[in-house]
């Protein structure tokens, strides 16, 4: 059973190895306890005088003790001091795991947060309490060979049991970091200096593919490892913000600067940023409000448009074409509330677009069809697929000359595959790919096998799963790292067709903050095998969102892009609020 981390026992740990940083550690713990008062806390402060080896005072639920690092540090005031101290983290976390992991029960659950971080709200990570899990945010570093994809330092969650995979990884990580401490100074592995995260990233990348009982959970870096800018303004959406005290240790020009700023100044900056974000959210919620009165209610009305652009990041409505190109009023064979989730495919000289039509009388979605000769002007044809259960997200694709569709069919508690017979007006059920209430399933072919991103319907757009198969009909197997995302409604739910760009898959996802249907983001998958998965966000924010036009004034949540004549051409959807009068008795 999936649970949120605030429902589980956790050992929160960190240390500070300079007296001037003790207030940083105290501040991190204080903010974490505000939101998670029941967590166990284990902290260390050092160095303690009078010991031959580097030693820390350890404060824990069982009292005070002192731990000594098993190797000397030989600090000399150079930037290698930072490299040595940060590599101590692997030894520290491993010892906390062994000494205090029992406090959380049969599943040990240790969370490291850097001393200079601040926790701004309850953490929203969801996970299986019995699984072997390493949860961290990964970042892209294209200019660092061997470390193009690397764990971002500052936040690390580990869960597992004794003598299993996570414990073995911890031991390897600790042993490697301790050996590297003794070899310093030596050239760094990356330009800005290598720390513990580069070592752990290498270990995870080189882990035997046959060992699949550990899930690497990729967290949203903007949420759990949000670096505060040099102007001191934190990111308002961050649950954990990193104030990067390492700058003072790594670069001389920062050592005389008052950084991080005093706690009261940080709180003012944070409060100002949060106030700005709250104002934005309040304004958006006011626009999204669906409060009913005795005479009037409001509803979401979805419509379909076509966009174009040289790149995915500059997609705009096609000039000279009236938008939307398909709306509920175009549907002529059933009473329609709205149209949404468009997917299109070209056959011979005609474009065919399939989309959800919300049937007002039945209260269920059906799959409609429109056609176009040029992809710009569209003509509605008819409903081509209707079932006793709700249908939407008609992901249409071709394989070996045949046309297939995987519509969302969560009400049937199955992911169903249909084949055109004949294309495009008749669709016949072929097989159930996966049992269960899956939504917005996105299939694609890559590296000799089929893959499908999908979302469990019950988990509020926060979980992304991945499955693979050698043939379309299966058998389908869950990826070793699935769920890829847990506890994050800004990057989990499917938002359109998976495309290939520079020989790499690109998936689109809905950003469901502060509500469903806000915007669309794009993620490039840089590593995809049966045992590994790494992705990076292609842009710093959404590629599609609300616009000034009425039909998409409140938001967008879907895209199906195709590269045509040197540019991207995409069908999209957007929504607006419409007032509807109620009949009064």
Beta strands, then each sheet from edge to edge (+ up, - down):
strand 1: 2-4
strand 2: 11-16
strand 3: 40-46
strand 4: 55-60
strand 5: 63-68
strand 6: 108-113
strand 7: 117-119
strand 8: 126-128
strand 9: 133-140
strand 10: 149-151
strand 11: 155-160
strand 12: 215-219
strand 13: 226-227
strand 14: 240-242
strand 15: 296-309
strand 16: 316-317
strand 17: 336-347
strand 18: 350-359
strand 19: 364-372
strand 20: 379-385
strand 21: 392-399
strand 22: 402-408
strand 23: 414-420
strand 24: 427-435
strand 25: 438-446
strand 26: 449-456
strand 27: 465-469
strand 28: 477-478
strand 29: 499-501
strand 30: 504-511
strand 31: 519-528
strand 32: 533-537
strand 33: 555-564
strand 34: 567-581
sheet 1: 1+ 8-
sheet 2: 5+ 4- 3+ 2+ 6+ 11- 9+ 10-
sheet 3: 5+ 4- 3+ 2+ 6+ 11- 9+ 12+
sheet 4: 7+ 14- 13-
sheet 5: 16+ 15- 34+ 33-
sheet 6: 17+ 18- 19+ 20-
sheet 7: 21+ 22- 23+ 24-
sheet 8: 25+ 26- 27+ 28-
sheet 9: 29+ 30- 31+ 32-
end
